[in-house]
């Protein structure tokens, strides 16, 4: 059995740069992408954290019923005796 758990750890980034009147800074780390665009006196900030799925295996105990195999039963003694009597009777008839 598989359980799906989505875990997103904290991501931090720090930088320093001297910008021109029109400049773009892009920070990328694992699933995080941050874009800072400077156009004269305006700053535009765009950030994106792409989704990620982690599969964490867990063991779940499942109880199953397994029937025991059917035991072979031996034939009762009277069946053997009847069979032997028929064989003897058949042989006696053939030998006459």
N, CA, C and O atoms as a CHARMM CRD file, in Angstrom:
* protein
*
  384
    1    1 UNK  N      0.86100  -1.17000   0.00000 PROA 1      0.00000
    2    1 UNK  CA     0.00000   0.00000   0.00000 PROA 1      0.00000
    3    1 UNK  C      0.90300   1.22800   0.00000 PROA 1      0.00000
    4    1 UNK  O      1.91900   1.24900   0.69500 PROA 1      0.00000
    5    2 UNK  N      0.54900   2.22800  -0.75700 PROA 2      0.00000
    6    2 UNK  CA     1.36900   3.42800  -0.83900 PROA 2      0.00000
    7    2 UNK  C      0.54500   4.63300  -0.40000 PROA 2      0.00000
    8    2 UNK  O     -0.57000   4.84200  -0.87700 PROA 2      0.00000
    9    3 UNK  N      1.10800   5.42600   0.51800 PROA 3      0.00000
   10    3 UNK  CA     0.48600   6.67400   0.95500 PROA 3      0.00000
   11    3 UNK  C      1.23300   7.82300   0.29600 PROA 3      0.00000
   12    3 UNK  O      2.46100   7.79500   0.21100 PROA 3      0.00000
   13    4 UNK  N      0.51100   8.82400  -0.16700 PROA 4      0.00000
   14    4 UNK  CA     1.13800   9.98400  -0.79700 PROA 4      0.00000
   15    4 UNK  C      1.10300  11.14200   0.18000 PROA 4      0.00000
   16    4 UNK  O      0.04500  11.52800   0.67700 PROA 4      0.00000
   17    5 UNK  N      2.27100  11.68400   0.44500 PROA 5      0.00000
   18    5 UNK  CA     2.38400  12.82100   1.35400 PROA 5      0.00000
   19    5 UNK  C      3.17000  13.90500   0.62900 PROA 5      0.00000
   20    5 UNK  O      4.26300  13.64500   0.12500 PROA 5      0.00000
   21    6 UNK  N      2.63300  15.10500   0.57100 PROA 6      0.00000
   22    6 UNK  CA     3.32600  16.21300  -0.08100 PROA 6      0.00000
   23    6 UNK  C      4.02400  17.03400   0.99700 PROA 6      0.00000
   24    6 UNK  O      3.38600  17.56500   1.90500 PROA 6      0.00000
   25    7 UNK  N      5.34000  17.12600   0.88000 PROA 7      0.00000
   26    7 UNK  CA     6.13400  17.85400   1.86300 PROA 7      0.00000
   27    7 UNK  C      6.91400  18.94000   1.13000 PROA 7      0.00000
   28    7 UNK  O      7.60300  18.65600   0.15000 PROA 7      0.00000
   29    8 UNK  N      6.81000  20.17700   1.59700 PROA 8      0.00000
   30    8 UNK  CA     7.55300  21.27600   1.00400 PROA 8      0.00000
   31    8 UNK  C      8.42500  21.90800   2.09000 PROA 8      0.00000
   32    8 UNK  O      7.91100  22.60300   2.96700 PROA 8      0.00000
   33    9 UNK  N      9.74000  21.67300   2.03900 PROA 9      0.00000
   34    9 UNK  CA    10.61000  22.26100   3.05300 PROA 9      0.00000
   35    9 UNK  C     10.83600  23.75600   2.79700 PROA 9      0.00000
   36    9 UNK  O     10.58700  24.25200   1.69800 PROA 9      0.00000
   37   10 UNK  N     11.30400  24.45400   3.81200 PROA 10     0.00000
   38   10 UNK  CA    11.58200  25.88200   3.68500 PROA 10     0.00000
   39   10 UNK  C     12.81400  26.09500   2.80800 PROA 10     0.00000
   40   10 UNK  O     13.79200  25.35500   2.91200 PROA 10     0.00000
   41   11 UNK  N     12.76100  27.10400   1.95000 PROA 11     0.00000
   42   11 UNK  CA    13.88100  27.44400   1.06600 PROA 11     0.00000
   43   11 UNK  C     14.17300  28.91900   1.26000 PROA 11     0.00000
   44   11 UNK  O     13.26900  29.75400   1.22500 PROA 11     0.00000
   45   12 UNK  N     15.44600  29.23300   1.46500 PROA 12     0.00000
   46   12 UNK  CA    15.84000  30.62800   1.67700 PROA 12     0.00000
   47   12 UNK  C     16.97500  30.98300   0.71800 PROA 12     0.00000
   48   12 UNK  O     17.84300  30.15700   0.43800 PROA 12     0.00000
   49   13 UNK  N     16.96000  32.20100   0.22700 PROA 13     0.00000
   50   13 UNK  CA    18.02300  32.68800  -0.65100 PROA 13     0.00000
   51   13 UNK  C     18.28200  34.14700  -0.32200 PROA 13     0.00000
   52   13 UNK  O     17.36300  34.88500   0.03500 PROA 13     0.00000
   53   14 UNK  N     19.54100  34.56100  -0.44300 PROA 14     0.00000
   54   14 UNK  CA    19.91900  35.93300  -0.13900 PROA 14     0.00000
   55   14 UNK  C     20.99700  36.34300  -1.13900 PROA 14     0.00000
   56   14 UNK  O     21.91100  35.57100  -1.43300 PROA 14     0.00000
   57   15 UNK  N     20.88300  37.53900  -1.64700 PROA 15     0.00000
   58   15 UNK  CA    21.89200  38.02700  -2.59300 PROA 15     0.00000
   59   15 UNK  C     21.96300  39.55000  -2.52700 PROA 15     0.00000
   60   15 UNK  O     21.10200  40.20800  -1.94300 PROA 15     0.00000
   61   16 UNK  N     23.00300  40.08400  -3.13700 PROA 16     0.00000
   62   16 UNK  CA    23.19500  41.53500  -3.17800 PROA 16     0.00000
   63   16 UNK  C     23.71500  41.85900  -4.57200 PROA 16     0.00000
   64   16 UNK  O     24.65000  41.22300  -5.05700 PROA 16     0.00000
   65   17 UNK  N     23.10400  42.85400  -5.21400 PROA 17     0.00000
   66   17 UNK  CA    23.58900  43.23700  -6.53500 PROA 17     0.00000
   67   17 UNK  C     23.29500  44.70100  -6.78100 PROA 17     0.00000
   68   17 UNK  O     22.34200  45.25700  -6.23500 PROA 17     0.00000
   69   18 UNK  N     24.11200  45.31100  -7.59700 PROA 18     0.00000
   70   18 UNK  CA    23.93400  46.71400  -7.96500 PROA 18     0.00000
   71   18 UNK  C     23.25100  46.72100  -9.32300 PROA 18     0.00000
   72   18 UNK  O     23.79500  46.22000 -10.30700 PROA 18     0.00000
   73   19 UNK  N     22.06600  47.28800  -9.36600 PROA 19     0.00000
   74   19 UNK  CA    21.26500  47.22400 -10.57400 PROA 19     0.00000
   75   19 UNK  C     21.47100  48.44900 -11.45600 PROA 19     0.00000
   76   19 UNK  O     21.76700  49.54600 -10.98300 PROA 19     0.00000
   77   20 UNK  N     21.30700  48.22300 -12.73100 PROA 20     0.00000
   78   20 UNK  CA    21.30700  49.30100 -13.72400 PROA 20     0.00000
   79   20 UNK  C     19.89000  49.87100 -13.77300 PROA 20     0.00000
   80   20 UNK  O     19.00500  49.33200 -13.10800 PROA 20     0.00000
   81   21 UNK  N     19.64100  50.93000 -14.52600 PROA 21     0.00000
   82   21 UNK  CA    18.27300  51.46700 -14.61000 PROA 21     0.00000
   83   21 UNK  C     17.26700  50.42700 -15.10200 PROA 21     0.00000
   84   21 UNK  O     16.10600  50.45600 -14.69200 PROA 21     0.00000
   85   22 UNK  N     17.69100  49.51100 -15.97100 PROA 22     0.00000
   86   22 UNK  CA    16.83100  48.41200 -16.40100 PROA 22     0.00000
   87   22 UNK  C     17.64500  47.14200 -16.26500 PROA 22     0.00000
   88   22 UNK  O     18.64300  46.95500 -16.96000 PROA 22     0.00000
   89   23 UNK  N     17.20600  46.25100 -15.34700 PROA 23     0.00000
   90   23 UNK  CA    17.98900  45.04800 -15.06300 PROA 23     0.00000
   91   23 UNK  C     17.05600  43.94900 -14.55000 PROA 23     0.00000
   92   23 UNK  O     15.96200  44.23000 -14.05900 PROA 23     0.00000
   93   24 UNK  N     17.50500  42.68800 -14.67100 PROA 24     0.00000
   94   24 UNK  CA    16.71800  41.54900 -14.21100 PROA 24     0.00000
   95   24 UNK  C     17.61500  40.62300 -13.40600 PROA 24     0.00000
   96   24 UNK  O     18.74400  40.32900 -13.80200 PROA 24     0.00000
   97   25 UNK  N     17.09300  40.16600 -12.26300 PROA 25     0.00000
   98   25 UNK  CA    17.80300  39.20900 -11.41900 PROA 25     0.00000
   99   25 UNK  C     16.89800  37.97400 -11.26800 PROA 25     0.00000
  100   25 UNK  O     15.71900  38.09300 -10.93700 PROA 25     0.00000
  101   26 UNK  N     17.47000  36.80000 -11.51600 PROA 26     0.00000
  102   26 UNK  CA    16.71000  35.55300 -11.39100 PROA 26     0.00000
  103   26 UNK  C     17.43600  34.66000 -10.39500 PROA 26     0.00000
  104   26 UNK  O     18.61400  34.35100 -10.57300 PROA 26     0.00000
  105   27 UNK  N     16.72000  34.23900  -9.32800 PROA 27     0.00000
  106   27 UNK  CA    17.24900  33.30400  -8.34100 PROA 27     0.00000
  107   27 UNK  C     16.52800  31.96700  -8.53700 PROA 27     0.00000
  108   27 UNK  O     15.29800  31.91700  -8.56700 PROA 27     0.00000
  109   28 UNK  N     17.29500  30.89600  -8.67000 PROA 28     0.00000
  110   28 UNK  CA    16.70300  29.57600  -8.85200 PROA 28     0.00000
  111   28 UNK  C     17.36700  28.61600  -7.88500 PROA 28     0.00000
  112   28 UNK  O     18.59400  28.54000  -7.81100 PROA 28     0.00000
  113   29 UNK  N     16.54900  27.88500  -7.14300 PROA 29     0.00000
  114   29 UNK  CA    17.06400  26.88400  -6.21900 PROA 29     0.00000
  115   29 UNK  C     16.03300  25.76200  -6.09900 PROA 29     0.00000
  116   29 UNK  O     14.91100  25.98300  -5.64500 PROA 29     0.00000
  117   30 UNK  N     16.42300  24.57300  -6.50800 PROA 30     0.00000
  118   30 UNK  CA    15.55900  23.39400  -6.49900 PROA 30     0.00000
  119   30 UNK  C     14.22700  23.71600  -7.17000 PROA 30     0.00000
  120   30 UNK  O     14.19900  23.94000  -8.38000 PROA 30     0.00000
  121   31 UNK  N     13.13800  23.74600  -6.43500 PROA 31     0.00000
  122   31 UNK  CA    11.81300  23.97400  -7.01800 PROA 31     0.00000
  123   31 UNK  C     11.39800  25.44900  -6.99700 PROA 31     0.00000
  124   31 UNK  O     10.33400  25.79300  -7.51100 PROA 31     0.00000
  125   32 UNK  N     12.22400  26.32500  -6.40900 PROA 32     0.00000
  126   32 UNK  CA    11.86400  27.73900  -6.25000 PROA 32     0.00000
  127   32 UNK  C     12.56200  28.59300  -7.30400 PROA 32     0.00000
  128   32 UNK  O     13.75700  28.44000  -7.55600 PROA 32     0.00000
  129   33 UNK  N     11.79200  29.49700  -7.91500 PROA 33     0.00000
  130   33 UNK  CA    12.34600  30.43000  -8.89300 PROA 33     0.00000
  131   33 UNK  C     11.79200  31.81300  -8.57900 PROA 33     0.00000
  132   33 UNK  O     10.57700  32.00800  -8.53700 PROA 33     0.00000
  133   34 UNK  N     12.69300  32.77600  -8.35800 PROA 34     0.00000
  134   34 UNK  CA    12.30000  34.15000  -8.03800 PROA 34     0.00000
  135   34 UNK  C     12.93000  35.07000  -9.08500 PROA 34     0.00000
  136   34 UNK  O     14.11900  34.96500  -9.38500 PROA 34     0.00000
  137   35 UNK  N     12.12500  35.95900  -9.62600 PROA 35     0.00000
  138   35 UNK  CA    12.60300  36.88800 -10.65300 PROA 35     0.00000
  139   35 UNK  C     12.31900  38.31900 -10.19600 PROA 35     0.00000
  140   35 UNK  O     11.18100  38.66500  -9.88000 PROA 35     0.00000
  141   36 UNK  N     13.36300  39.14200 -10.16500 PROA 36     0.00000
  142   36 UNK  CA    13.22600  40.55600  -9.78900 PROA 36     0.00000
  143   36 UNK  C     13.60100  41.38300 -11.02300 PROA 36     0.00000
  144   36 UNK  O     14.71600  41.28600 -11.53500 PROA 36     0.00000
  145   37 UNK  N     12.65500  42.19000 -11.48700 PROA 37     0.00000
  146   37 UNK  CA    12.88500  43.02000 -12.67000 PROA 37     0.00000
  147   37 UNK  C     12.82400  44.48800 -12.23800 PROA 37     0.00000
  148   37 UNK  O     11.86000  44.93200 -11.61400 PROA 37     0.00000
  149   38 UNK  N     13.88300  45.22700 -12.58800 PROA 38     0.00000
  150   38 UNK  CA    13.90600  46.67100 -12.28400 PROA 38     0.00000
  151   38 UNK  C     13.82300  47.41800 -13.60400 PROA 38     0.00000
  152   38 UNK  O     14.62200  47.21300 -14.51800 PROA 38     0.00000
  153   39 UNK  N     12.82800  48.29100 -13.67100 PROA 39     0.00000
  154   39 UNK  CA    12.69300  49.16400 -14.83900 PROA 39     0.00000
  155   39 UNK  C     12.57800  50.58600 -14.32700 PROA 39     0.00000
  156   39 UNK  O     11.51000  51.03500 -13.91100 PROA 39     0.00000
  157   40 UNK  N     13.69900  51.28000 -14.36600 PROA 40     0.00000
  158   40 UNK  CA    13.84400  52.63600 -13.82500 PROA 40     0.00000
  159   40 UNK  C     13.51600  52.65000 -12.32800 PROA 40     0.00000
  160   40 UNK  O     14.29500  52.10800 -11.54400 PROA 40     0.00000
  161   41 UNK  N     12.40200  53.24300 -11.89900 PROA 41     0.00000
  162   41 UNK  CA    12.10300  53.31300 -10.46600 PROA 41     0.00000
  163   41 UNK  C     11.07900  52.26100 -10.02500 PROA 41     0.00000
  164   41 UNK  O     10.55000  52.35300  -8.91700 PROA 41     0.00000
  165   42 UNK  N     10.79400  51.27400 -10.86200 PROA 42     0.00000
  166   42 UNK  CA     9.79200  50.25400 -10.54100 PROA 42     0.00000
  167   42 UNK  C     10.44800  48.88700 -10.41300 PROA 42     0.00000
  168   42 UNK  O     11.25000  48.48700 -11.25700 PROA 42     0.00000
  169   43 UNK  N     10.09800  48.18100  -9.35400 PROA 43     0.00000
  170   43 UNK  CA    10.56300  46.80100  -9.16100 PROA 43     0.00000
  171   43 UNK  C      9.38000  45.85400  -9.34100 PROA 43     0.00000
  172   43 UNK  O      8.30900  46.06700  -8.77200 PROA 43     0.00000
  173   44 UNK  N      9.58600  44.81100 -10.13500 PROA 44     0.00000
  174   44 UNK  CA     8.54800  43.78400 -10.29200 PROA 44     0.00000
  175   44 UNK  C      9.12800  42.48000  -9.78500 PROA 44     0.00000
  176   44 UNK  O     10.20800  42.06200 -10.20400 PROA 44     0.00000
  177   45 UNK  N      8.40100  41.83700  -8.87400 PROA 45     0.00000
  178   45 UNK  CA     8.85900  40.60400  -8.25100 PROA 45     0.00000
  179   45 UNK  C      7.90000  39.47600  -8.62300 PROA 45     0.00000
  180   45 UNK  O      6.69000  39.60200  -8.43600 PROA 45     0.00000
  181   46 UNK  N      8.44300  38.36200  -9.15400 PROA 46     0.00000
  182   46 UNK  CA     7.62300  37.19200  -9.50000 PROA 46     0.00000
  183   46 UNK  C      8.30200  35.97200  -8.89800 PROA 46     0.00000
  184   46 UNK  O      9.49600  35.75200  -9.09900 PROA 46     0.00000
  185   47 UNK  N      7.53200  35.18100  -8.15600 PROA 47     0.00000
  186   47 UNK  CA     8.08400  33.98200  -7.51000 PROA 47     0.00000
  187   47 UNK  C      7.21200  32.78000  -7.87000 PROA 47     0.00000
  188   47 UNK  O      5.99300  32.89000  -8.00200 PROA 47     0.00000
  189   48 UNK  N      7.86400  31.63900  -8.02200 PROA 48     0.00000
  190   48 UNK  CA     7.14100  30.41400  -8.35800 PROA 48     0.00000
  191   48 UNK  C      7.80900  29.24800  -7.61300 PROA 48     0.00000
  192   48 UNK  O      9.03100  29.09800  -7.63100 PROA 48     0.00000
  193   49 UNK  N      6.99500  28.44700  -6.97600 PROA 49     0.00000
  194   49 UNK  CA     7.47700  27.23200  -6.32300 PROA 49     0.00000
  195   49 UNK  C      6.78200  26.06800  -7.01900 PROA 49     0.00000
  196   49 UNK  O      5.58700  25.84600  -6.82600 PROA 49     0.00000
  197   50 UNK  N      7.53700  25.32200  -7.83200 PROA 50     0.00000
  198   50 UNK  CA     6.95700  24.22100  -8.59400 PROA 50     0.00000
  199   50 UNK  C      6.55900  23.09000  -7.65500 PROA 50     0.00000
  200   50 UNK  O      7.23700  22.84200  -6.65800 PROA 50     0.00000
  201   51 UNK  N      5.45000  22.39700  -7.97200 PROA 51     0.00000
  202   51 UNK  CA     4.98500  21.31900  -7.09600 PROA 51     0.00000
  203   51 UNK  C      5.92200  20.11300  -7.12500 PROA 51     0.00000
  204   51 UNK  O      6.62300  19.86600  -8.10600 PROA 51     0.00000
  205   52 UNK  N      5.91200  19.39100  -6.04300 PROA 52     0.00000
  206   52 UNK  CA     6.74300  18.20000  -5.92900 PROA 52     0.00000
  207   52 UNK  C      5.98100  17.19200  -5.08500 PROA 52     0.00000
  208   52 UNK  O      5.31800  17.56600  -4.11700 PROA 52     0.00000
  209   53 UNK  N      6.07100  15.91900  -5.44300 PROA 53     0.00000
  210   53 UNK  CA     5.39700  14.85600  -4.70700 PROA 53     0.00000
  211   53 UNK  C      6.43300  13.88100  -4.20200 PROA 53     0.00000
  212   53 UNK  O      7.25500  13.38200  -4.97100 PROA 53     0.00000
  213   54 UNK  N      6.39500  13.61300  -2.92900 PROA 54     0.00000
  214   54 UNK  CA     7.30300  12.65700  -2.31600 PROA 54     0.00000
  215   54 UNK  C      6.51900  11.41500  -1.93100 PROA 54     0.00000
  216   54 UNK  O      5.43800  11.51400  -1.35100 PROA 54     0.00000
  217   55 UNK  N      7.05600  10.25600  -2.24800 PROA 55     0.00000
  218   55 UNK  CA     6.42200   8.99700  -1.86000 PROA 55     0.00000
  219   55 UNK  C      7.16700   8.43500  -0.66400 PROA 55     0.00000
  220   55 UNK  O      8.36500   8.15900  -0.73400 PROA 55     0.00000
  221   56 UNK  N      6.44600   8.27100   0.43100 PROA 56     0.00000
  222   56 UNK  CA     7.03400   7.73900   1.65500 PROA 56     0.00000
  223   56 UNK  C      6.46700   6.34500   1.86400 PROA 56     0.00000
  224   56 UNK  O      5.27800   6.19200   2.14300 PROA 56     0.00000
  225   57 UNK  N      7.31500   5.31900   1.72900 PROA 57     0.00000
  226   57 UNK  CA     6.78800   3.95500   1.90000 PROA 57     0.00000
  227   57 UNK  C      6.46300   3.66900   3.35500 PROA 57     0.00000
  228   57 UNK  O      7.25200   3.97200   4.25100 PROA 57     0.00000
  229   58 UNK  N      5.30400   3.08800   3.58000 PROA 58     0.00000
  230   58 UNK  CA     4.88500   2.68600   4.92100 PROA 58     0.00000
  231   58 UNK  C      4.42700   1.24600   4.84900 PROA 58     0.00000
  232   58 UNK  O      3.83200   0.82300   3.85800 PROA 58     0.00000
  233   59 UNK  N      4.70100   0.50600   5.88300 PROA 59     0.00000
  234   59 UNK  CA     4.31300  -0.90300   5.91300 PROA 59     0.00000
  235   59 UNK  C      3.00600  -1.02800   6.67700 PROA 59     0.00000
  236   59 UNK  O      2.90100  -0.59600   7.82400 PROA 59     0.00000
  237   60 UNK  N      2.00500  -1.62700   6.02600 PROA 60     0.00000
  238   60 UNK  CA     0.71600  -1.87800   6.64600 PROA 60     0.00000
  239   60 UNK  C      0.52300  -3.38300   6.70200 PROA 60     0.00000
  240   60 UNK  O      0.62800  -4.06500   5.68300 PROA 60     0.00000
  241   61 UNK  N      0.24500  -3.89300   7.87000 PROA 61     0.00000
  242   61 UNK  CA     0.06600  -5.32400   8.02700 PROA 61     0.00000
  243   61 UNK  C     -1.34300  -5.71600   7.59700 PROA 61     0.00000
  244   61 UNK  O     -2.32800  -5.13400   8.05100 PROA 61     0.00000
  245   62 UNK  N     -1.42300  -6.70500   6.71800 PROA 62     0.00000
  246   62 UNK  CA    -2.70400  -7.18400   6.21400 PROA 62     0.00000
  247   62 UNK  C     -2.85300  -8.63700   6.64100 PROA 62     0.00000
  248   62 UNK  O     -1.99500  -9.47300   6.35600 PROA 62     0.00000
  249   63 UNK  N     -3.95000  -8.92500   7.32500 PROA 63     0.00000
  250   63 UNK  CA    -4.19400 -10.28400   7.80000 PROA 63     0.00000
  251   63 UNK  C     -4.99800 -11.01900   6.73500 PROA 63     0.00000
  252   63 UNK  O     -6.05000 -10.54900   6.30200 PROA 63     0.00000
  253   64 UNK  N     -4.48900 -12.18000   6.31800 PROA 64     0.00000
  254   64 UNK  CA    -5.17300 -12.96600   5.30800 PROA 64     0.00000
  255   64 UNK  C     -5.48600 -14.34000   5.87500 PROA 64     0.00000
  256   64 UNK  O     -4.69300 -14.91800   6.61900 PROA 64     0.00000
  257   65 UNK  N     -6.64500 -14.84900   5.51400 PROA 65     0.00000
  258   65 UNK  CA    -7.03600 -16.18400   5.93300 PROA 65     0.00000
  259   65 UNK  C     -6.65400 -17.16100   4.83000 PROA 65     0.00000
  260   65 UNK  O     -7.10200 -17.02600   3.69200 PROA 65     0.00000
  261   66 UNK  N     -5.83800 -18.13100   5.16400 PROA 66     0.00000
  262   66 UNK  CA    -5.44300 -19.16100   4.21400 PROA 66     0.00000
  263   66 UNK  C     -5.97600 -20.48800   4.72500 PROA 66     0.00000
  264   66 UNK  O     -5.50700 -20.99800   5.74200 PROA 66     0.00000
  265   67 UNK  N     -6.95200 -21.04800   4.02800 PROA 67     0.00000
  266   67 UNK  CA    -7.49900 -22.32600   4.50400 PROA 67     0.00000
  267   67 UNK  C     -6.46400 -23.44300   4.33900 PROA 67     0.00000
  268   67 UNK  O     -5.68500 -23.46000   3.38600 PROA 67     0.00000
  269   68 UNK  N     -6.48300 -24.36300   5.28600 PROA 68     0.00000
  270   68 UNK  CA    -5.54900 -25.48400   5.20700 PROA 68     0.00000
  271   68 UNK  C     -5.99400 -26.42700   4.09800 PROA 68     0.00000
  272   68 UNK  O     -7.18900 -26.53700   3.82200 PROA 68     0.00000
  273   69 UNK  N     -5.04800 -27.10800   3.46000 PROA 69     0.00000
  274   69 UNK  CA    -5.43500 -28.01600   2.38500 PROA 69     0.00000
  275   69 UNK  C     -6.27100 -29.17500   2.93000 PROA 69     0.00000
  276   69 UNK  O     -6.09300 -29.60500   4.07000 PROA 69     0.00000
  277   70 UNK  N     -7.17500 -29.66700   2.10100 PROA 70     0.00000
  278   70 UNK  CA    -8.04900 -30.76900   2.51100 PROA 70     0.00000
  279   70 UNK  C     -7.22100 -32.04000   2.62200 PROA 70     0.00000
  280   70 UNK  O     -6.56900 -32.44500   1.65900 PROA 70     0.00000
  281   71 UNK  N     -7.24300 -32.66900   3.78700 PROA 71     0.00000
  282   71 UNK  CA    -6.43700 -33.88300   3.93900 PROA 71     0.00000
  283   71 UNK  C     -7.02500 -35.02800   3.12000 PROA 71     0.00000
  284   71 UNK  O     -8.24100 -35.12600   2.95400 PROA 71     0.00000
  285   72 UNK  N     -6.14800 -35.89100   2.61300 PROA 72     0.00000
  286   72 UNK  CA    -6.61500 -37.06400   1.87700 PROA 72     0.00000
  287   72 UNK  C     -7.18800 -38.06300   2.87400 PROA 72     0.00000
  288   72 UNK  O     -6.59300 -38.35500   3.91200 PROA 72     0.00000
  289   73 UNK  N     -8.32500 -38.55900   2.53400 PROA 73     0.00000
  290   73 UNK  CA    -8.93700 -39.54300   3.43500 PROA 73     0.00000
  291   73 UNK  C     -8.67400 -40.94000   2.88700 PROA 73     0.00000
  292   73 UNK  O     -8.77900 -41.18000   1.68400 PROA 73     0.00000
  293   74 UNK  N     -8.34100 -41.82500   3.75800 PROA 74     0.00000
  294   74 UNK  CA    -8.14000 -43.21900   3.37400 PROA 74     0.00000
  295   74 UNK  C     -9.49800 -43.89800   3.26400 PROA 74     0.00000
  296   74 UNK  O    -10.45800 -43.52600   3.93800 PROA 74     0.00000
  297   75 UNK  N     -9.55000 -44.88000   2.41700 PROA 75     0.00000
  298   75 UNK  CA   -10.80200 -45.61300   2.27600 PROA 75     0.00000
  299   75 UNK  C    -11.02100 -46.47300   3.51800 PROA 75     0.00000
  300   75 UNK  O    -10.06900 -47.01600   4.07800 PROA 75     0.00000
  301   76 UNK  N    -12.26700 -46.59500   3.94500 PROA 76     0.00000
  302   76 UNK  CA   -12.53700 -47.44600   5.11200 PROA 76     0.00000
  303   76 UNK  C    -12.22800 -48.91200   4.79400 PROA 76     0.00000
  304   76 UNK  O    -12.19000 -49.31700   3.63200 PROA 76     0.00000
  305   77 UNK  N    -12.01300 -49.68100   5.83400 PROA 77     0.00000
  306   77 UNK  CA   -11.63800 -51.09100   5.67400 PROA 77     0.00000
  307   77 UNK  C    -12.68700 -51.90800   4.94000 PROA 77     0.00000
  308   77 UNK  O    -12.33300 -52.83200   4.20900 PROA 77     0.00000
  309   78 UNK  N    -13.97200 -51.59600   5.11200 PROA 78     0.00000
  310   78 UNK  CA   -15.00600 -52.40300   4.46100 PROA 78     0.00000
  311   78 UNK  C    -14.98400 -52.23700   2.95000 PROA 78     0.00000
  312   78 UNK  O    -15.37900 -53.14700   2.22100 PROA 78     0.00000
  313   79 UNK  N    -14.51300 -51.05000   2.45500 PROA 79     0.00000
  314   79 UNK  CA   -14.41700 -50.84700   1.01000 PROA 79     0.00000
  315   79 UNK  C    -13.32300 -51.74300   0.44800 PROA 79     0.00000
  316   79 UNK  O    -13.48900 -52.35700  -0.60600 PROA 79     0.00000
  317   80 UNK  N    -12.19800 -51.81200   1.16300 PROA 80     0.00000
  318   80 UNK  CA   -11.10600 -52.69100   0.72300 PROA 80     0.00000
  319   80 UNK  C    -11.57300 -54.15800   0.71200 PROA 80     0.00000
  320   80 UNK  O    -11.29100 -54.90700  -0.22300 PROA 80     0.00000
  321   81 UNK  N    -12.27800 -54.53800   1.75600 PROA 81     0.00000
  322   81 UNK  CA   -12.75500 -55.92200   1.84100 PROA 81     0.00000
  323   81 UNK  C    -13.73000 -56.23400   0.71500 PROA 81     0.00000
  324   81 UNK  O    -13.65900 -57.31400   0.13000 PROA 81     0.00000
  325   82 UNK  N    -14.63900 -55.31700   0.39800 PROA 82     0.00000
  326   82 UNK  CA   -15.58800 -55.51300  -0.69000 PROA 82     0.00000
  327   82 UNK  C    -14.87100 -55.61700  -2.02900 PROA 82     0.00000
  328   82 UNK  O    -15.21100 -56.46300  -2.85600 PROA 82     0.00000
  329   83 UNK  N    -13.88200 -54.75800  -2.24100 PROA 83     0.00000
  330   83 UNK  CA   -13.11600 -54.80000  -3.47900 PROA 83     0.00000
  331   83 UNK  C    -12.36500 -56.10700  -3.63400 PROA 83     0.00000
  332   83 UNK  O    -12.34700 -56.70100  -4.71200 PROA 83     0.00000
  333   84 UNK  N    -11.74500 -56.55100  -2.55100 PROA 84     0.00000
  334   84 UNK  CA   -11.02100 -57.82200  -2.60000 PROA 84     0.00000
  335   84 UNK  C    -11.97100 -58.97600  -2.88500 PROA 84     0.00000
  336   84 UNK  O    -11.61800 -59.88000  -3.64300 PROA 84     0.00000
  337   85 UNK  N    -13.17600 -58.97400  -2.29500 PROA 85     0.00000
  338   85 UNK  CA   -14.15500 -60.04100  -2.52000 PROA 85     0.00000
  339   85 UNK  C    -14.60000 -60.06100  -3.96800 PROA 85     0.00000
  340   85 UNK  O    -14.76600 -61.13800  -4.54100 PROA 85     0.00000
  341   86 UNK  N    -14.79700 -58.90100  -4.57800 PROA 86     0.00000
  342   86 UNK  CA   -15.20400 -58.84500  -5.98400 PROA 86     0.00000
  343   86 UNK  C    -14.09700 -59.35300  -6.90200 PROA 86     0.00000
  344   86 UNK  O    -14.36700 -60.04500  -7.88400 PROA 86     0.00000
  345   87 UNK  N    -12.86000 -59.01100  -6.58200 PROA 87     0.00000
  346   87 UNK  CA   -11.72700 -59.49300  -7.39100 PROA 87     0.00000
  347   87 UNK  C    -11.63700 -61.00500  -7.28900 PROA 87     0.00000
  348   87 UNK  O    -11.45800 -61.68000  -8.30300 PROA 87     0.00000
  349   88 UNK  N    -11.75900 -61.55700  -6.07300 PROA 88     0.00000
  350   88 UNK  CA   -11.69100 -63.00900  -5.88600 PROA 88     0.00000
  351   88 UNK  C    -12.84500 -63.68200  -6.61300 PROA 88     0.00000
  352   88 UNK  O    -12.64100 -64.72300  -7.23800 PROA 88     0.00000
  353   89 UNK  N    -14.06000 -63.12000  -6.55200 PROA 89     0.00000
  354   89 UNK  CA   -15.22800 -63.70500  -7.21800 PROA 89     0.00000
  355   89 UNK  C    -15.02600 -63.66900  -8.73200 PROA 89     0.00000
  356   89 UNK  O    -15.36700 -64.63200  -9.42000 PROA 89     0.00000
  357   90 UNK  N    -14.48700 -62.59600  -9.25000 PROA 90     0.00000
  358   90 UNK  CA   -14.24800 -62.49300 -10.69000 PROA 90     0.00000
  359   90 UNK  C    -13.21200 -63.49100 -11.16300 PROA 90     0.00000
  360   90 UNK  O    -13.36500 -64.09400 -12.22500 PROA 90     0.00000
  361   91 UNK  N    -12.15900 -63.66900 -10.38400 PROA 91     0.00000
  362   91 UNK  CA   -11.11700 -64.65000 -10.74300 PROA 91     0.00000
  363   91 UNK  C    -11.65000 -66.07200 -10.66400 PROA 91     0.00000
  364   91 UNK  O    -11.31100 -66.91000 -11.50100 PROA 91     0.00000
  365   92 UNK  N    -12.48300 -66.35300  -9.66400 PROA 92     0.00000
  366   92 UNK  CA   -13.04900 -67.69700  -9.53500 PROA 92     0.00000
  367   92 UNK  C    -13.95900 -68.01300 -10.70700 PROA 92     0.00000
  368   92 UNK  O    -14.00200 -69.15100 -11.17500 PROA 92     0.00000
  369   93 UNK  N    -14.68100 -67.02200 -11.17800 PROA 93     0.00000
  370   93 UNK  CA   -15.58300 -67.24400 -12.29800 PROA 93     0.00000
  371   93 UNK  C    -14.80000 -67.50200 -13.59200 PROA 93     0.00000
  372   93 UNK  O    -15.17800 -68.33700 -14.41500 PROA 93     0.00000
  373   94 UNK  N    -13.68800 -66.75200 -13.74500 PROA 94     0.00000
  374   94 UNK  CA   -12.86700 -66.93800 -14.94600 PROA 94     0.00000
  375   94 UNK  C    -12.17600 -68.31300 -14.96200 PROA 94     0.00000
  376   94 UNK  O    -11.98800 -68.89500 -16.03100 PROA 94     0.00000
  377   95 UNK  N    -11.81200 -68.81400 -13.82600 PROA 95     0.00000
  378   95 UNK  CA   -11.06500 -70.06600 -13.75800 PROA 95     0.00000
  379   95 UNK  C    -11.97500 -71.29200 -13.89500 PROA 95     0.00000
  380   95 UNK  O    -11.42300 -72.37100 -14.10900 PROA 95     0.00000
  381   96 UNK  N    -13.25700 -71.24600 -13.79900 PROA 96     0.00000
  382   96 UNK  CA   -14.15000 -72.40800 -13.93200 PROA 96     0.00000
  383   96 UNK  C    -14.22700 -72.92300 -15.28300 PROA 96     0.00000
  384   96 UNK  O    -14.93900 -73.89600 -15.53300 PROA 96     0.00000
